[in-house]
Amino acid sequence: MHSTANFRGAIFMCLAMAGFTCNDALVKSVTGVMNSGQIMLVRGLFTSVLVLLLARHFGALRPFRHIWTPAVALRVVAEVFASITYIFALGQIPLANASAILQALPLAVTLGAALFLHEPVGWRRWLAILIGFLGVLIVIRPGPEGFTWAALSVVASVVFAAIRDLCTRRIDPAIPSLFISVITATVITLTGAVLIVPLGGWQPMSMGSLGTLAAASILLLVGYQFIVLAMRNREIGIIAPFRYTSLIWSIGIGILFFSEEPDVWMITGVAVIVASGLYTFARERRRRAPALAQESEPASS
């Protein structure tokens, strides 16, 4: 039962990463003509309408008082700040670099699960987490050229995204995933509207930019829905490493559409982060193997 659920969770995670990364690429393409608040508002309007229609069609709408449920409220707040910090970074650094730093998220989630959800983590996985975060420093390259506010903004986004994913585990299963997406999209849209003036005011948009954000909203919706499906009622230590599939997308898109060339620092840092993450994945599988084997044994008569 757990194996089947985790397999589905892995597939959902891969689909979520494809949606989020392609959305990131489209958002990055318009960061030069409008501020982060305007992007969040326009993209959020499209996303909110789409997800609201889907939720209504599937009967997933619930009273909005559920937003005050602690797990839901904290998840939404974390998602808002994760979006703000990451969109800011996309306009300042290469897509592949931002994605590379974001690969520390599985490690951050594993760390958070150990600290706040009391999931067991042995000394080997603690060491792997530490090494993974050192990999982040390699990507950032502490110094005048690498250690920028944009890079730190991605690190902040990792923290907020980890909080989001951990909160997802605490949400009542009776609350539909689509309804969680409705709440999230709505709050992000309203936050974008509030931020437009402080970030420089409204900028005129071409039809091309509007179409780009409309496409981004569809991809964001894909990411929203599948990330919730991936993280609910699954084993975080097993599902989280499948986030690394986003690297394939981000590096390829960066090369093809933004003329970005990954440097040796980024490649080395990514290798360290991914290796440490995969090690935690292997240790988690080994730790859970006896319990899963026991569950699969037929009950004696």
C-alpha positions in Angstrom: 0.0 0.0 0.0 2.8 2.4 1.0 4.8 1.5 -2.1 1.9 2.2 -4.4 1.1 5.5 -2.7 4.8 6.6 -2.8 5.1 5.6 -6.5 2.1 7.8 -7.3 3.6 10.5 -5.2 6.9 10.3 -7.2 5.0 10.7 -10.5 3.0 13.6 -9.1 6.3 15.3 -7.9 7.9 14.9 -11.4 4.8 16.5 -13.0 4.8 19.3 -10.5 8.5 20.1 -11.2 7.9 20.2 -14.9 5.0 22.6 -14.4 6.8 24.9 -11.9 10.0 25.0 -14.0 8.3 25.9 -17.2 6.3 28.5 -15.3 9.6 29.9 -13.9 11.0 30.3 -17.4 7.9 32.2 -18.7 8.0 34.4 -15.6 11.7 35.1 -16.1 11.0 36.2 -19.6 8.8 39.1 -18.5 10.7 40.2 -15.4 12.4 42.9 -17.5 9.1 44.7 -18.3 7.1 44.5 -15.1 7.7 44.1 -11.4 7.1 41.1 -9.2 3.8 42.4 -7.8 2.3 42.9 -11.2 3.5 39.4 -12.3 1.9 37.9 -9.2 -1.4 39.8 -9.8 -1.8 39.1 -13.5 -0.6 35.5 -13.4 -2.6 35.0 -10.2 -5.9 36.2 -11.8 -5.6 33.6 -14.6 -4.6 30.9 -12.1 -7.4 31.8 -9.6 -10.1 31.7 -12.3 -8.9 28.4 -13.7 -8.6 26.6 -10.3 -11.9 28.0 -9.1 -13.7 26.6 -12.2 -12.0 23.2 -11.7 -12.8 23.2 -8.0 -16.4 24.0 -8.7 -16.7 21.4 -11.4 -15.3 18.7 -9.1 -17.3 19.8 -6.1 -14.1 20.7 -4.2 -15.2 24.1 -2.9 -15.5 24.5 0.8 -16.3 27.5 3.1 -13.4 29.9 3.1 -13.2 29.8 6.9 -10.9 26.8 6.4 -8.2 29.3 5.6 -8.0 30.0 9.3 -7.1 26.4 10.1 -3.5 26.7 11.4 -1.9 24.3 8.9 -3.7 25.9 5.9 -3.0 29.5 7.0 0.7 28.8 7.6 0.9 26.9 4.3 -0.6 29.9 2.4 1.6 32.4 4.1 4.7 30.3 3.3 3.7 30.0 -0.3 3.2 33.7 -0.7 6.7 34.5 0.6 8.2 31.6 -1.4 6.7 33.2 -4.5 7.8 36.7 -3.7 11.4 35.8 -3.0 11.7 33.4 -6.0 10.2 35.8 -8.6 12.6 38.5 -7.4 15.5 36.1 -7.8 14.5 35.0 -11.3 14.9 38.5 -12.6 18.4 38.8 -11.3 20.2 35.4 -11.8 20.3 32.6 -14.4 17.4 30.2 -14.3 19.7 27.2 -13.8 21.4 28.8 -10.9 18.2 29.6 -9.1 17.0 26.1 -9.7 20.3 24.7 -8.5 19.9 26.5 -5.1 16.3 25.4 -5.0 17.5 21.7 -5.1 18.3 22.1 -1.4 14.6 21.9 -0.8 14.4 18.1 -0.3 17.1 18.4 2.3 15.4 21.3 4.0 12.1 19.3 4.0 13.9 16.3 5.5 15.4 18.5 8.2 12.1 20.1 8.9 10.4 16.7 9.1 12.9 15.6 11.7 12.7 18.7 13.8 8.9 19.4 13.7 7.2 16.1 12.6 9.6 13.9 14.6 10.5 11.7 11.7 13.6 9.7 12.7 16.9 10.9 11.0 20.1 9.1 11.8 23.6 10.7 12.0 24.4 9.7 8.4 21.4 11.6 7.0 22.2 14.6 9.3 25.7 14.6 7.7 24.2 14.4 4.2 22.0 17.4 5.0 25.0 19.4 6.1 27.0 18.4 3.0 24.0 19.3 0.8 23.8 22.8 2.3 27.6 23.2 1.7 26.7 22.4 -1.9 24.4 25.4 -1.9 27.3 27.6 -0.7 29.3 26.3 -3.7 26.6 27.3 -6.1 26.3 30.7 -4.4 30.1 31.1 -4.3 30.5 33.4 -1.2 32.3 36.5 -2.4 31.7 39.7 -4.3 30.5 38.0 -7.5 28.4 35.1 -6.3 27.0 36.1 -2.9 24.2 38.4 -4.0 20.8 39.4 -2.6 19.2 37.4 -5.4 21.0 34.2 -4.4 20.0 34.8 -0.8 16.5 35.4 -2.0 16.4 31.8 -3.4 17.7 30.5 -0.1 14.8 32.3 1.6 12.4 30.8 -0.9 13.8 27.3 0.0 13.0 27.9 3.6 9.5 29.1 2.9 8.8 26.3 0.5 9.9 23.7 3.0 7.5 25.2 5.5 4.8 25.0 2.9 5.4 21.3 2.2 5.6 20.4 5.9 2.3 22.2 6.5 0.7 20.2 3.7 1.2 17.0 5.7 -0.7 18.5 8.6 -3.8 19.6 6.6 -7.0 17.6 7.3 -7.4 15.0 4.4 -11.1 16.0 4.3 -10.0 19.4 2.7 -9.7 18.8 -1.1 -6.4 19.5 -2.8 -8.2 21.7 -5.3 -9.6 23.9 -2.6 -6.2 24.4 -1.1 -5.1 25.5 -4.5 -8.0 28.0 -4.7 -7.0 29.5 -1.4 -3.3 29.7 -2.3 -3.9 31.3 -5.7 -6.4 33.8 -4.4 -4.1 35.0 -1.6 -1.1 35.2 -3.9 -3.1 37.3 -6.3 -4.2 39.7 -3.6 -0.7 40.0 -2.3 0.6 40.9 -5.8 -2.0 43.7 -6.0 -0.8 45.1 -2.8 2.9 45.0 -3.9 2.5 46.7 -7.3 2.8 50.3 -6.1 5.7 49.7 -3.6 7.6 47.8 -6.3 7.4 50.6 -8.9 3.8 50.8 -10.1 1.8 49.3 -12.9 3.5 48.9 -16.3 1.7 48.7 -19.7 1.6 45.1 -21.0 1.8 43.9 -24.6 -0.5 41.0 -25.8 2.7 38.9 -25.9 3.4 39.5 -22.2 -0.3 38.9 -21.3 -0.2 35.6 -23.2 3.0 34.6 -21.5 1.5 35.1 -18.1 -1.6 33.2 -19.1 0.5 30.2 -20.1 2.5 30.5 -16.9 -0.7 30.5 -14.9 -1.8 27.2 -16.5 1.7 25.6 -15.7 1.5 27.1 -12.2 -1.8 25.4 -11.7 -0.3 22.1 -12.7 2.5 22.6 -10.2 0.1 23.7 -7.4 -2.2 20.7 -7.8 0.5 18.0 -8.2 2.7 19.3 -5.4 -0.2 19.0 -3.0 -1.1 15.5 -4.3 2.6 14.5 -4.0 3.1 15.6 -0.4 -0.2 14.6 1.1 -0.2 11.2 2.8 3.2 10.2 1.4 6.5 9.6 3.0 8.4 12.9 2.6 11.9 11.3 2.7 11.0 9.2 -0.3 9.0 11.7 -2.4 11.1 14.8 -1.9 14.2 13.7 -4.0 12.1 13.6 -7.1 12.3 17.4 -7.1 15.7 17.0 -8.8 13.9 16.4 -12.1 13.4 20.1 -12.3 17.2 20.5 -13.0 16.8 18.7 -16.3 14.2 21.3 -17.3 15.9 24.4 -15.9 19.3 23.7 -17.4 17.8 22.8 -20.8 15.6 25.8 -20.9 18.4 28.1 -19.7 20.6 26.9 -22.5 18.0 26.9 -25.3 16.1 30.1 -24.5 18.3 32.3 -22.3 21.7 31.5 -23.6 22.9 30.4 -20.2 25.9 28.2 -19.8 26.3 26.4 -16.4 29.7 27.1 -15.0 31.9 24.7 -13.0 30.8 26.1 -9.7 27.1 25.5 -10.4 27.7 22.0 -11.7 29.9 21.1 -8.7 27.4 22.5 -6.3 24.5 20.7 -7.9 26.5 17.4 -7.9 27.0 17.8 -4.1 23.4 18.7 -3.4 21.9 15.9 -5.5 24.4 13.3 -4.2 23.6 14.2 -0.6 19.8 14.2 -1.4 20.0 10.8 -3.1 21.9 9.4 -0.2 19.2 10.5 2.2 16.7 8.9 -0.1 18.6 5.6 0.0 19.0 5.7 3.7 15.2 6.3 4.1 14.4 3.4 1.9 16.8 1.1 3.8 15.4 2.3 7.1 11.8 1.6 6.1 12.4 -1.7 4.3 11.8 -3.9 7.4 8.5 -2.2 8.2 7.3 -2.4 4.6 8.3 -6.1 4.4 6.3 -6.8 7.6 3.3 -4.9 6.3 3.4 -7.0 3.1 3.3 -10.3 4.9 -0.1 -12.1 5.0 -1.8 -12.2 8.3 -1.6 -15.6 10.0 -4.9 -17.4 10.4 
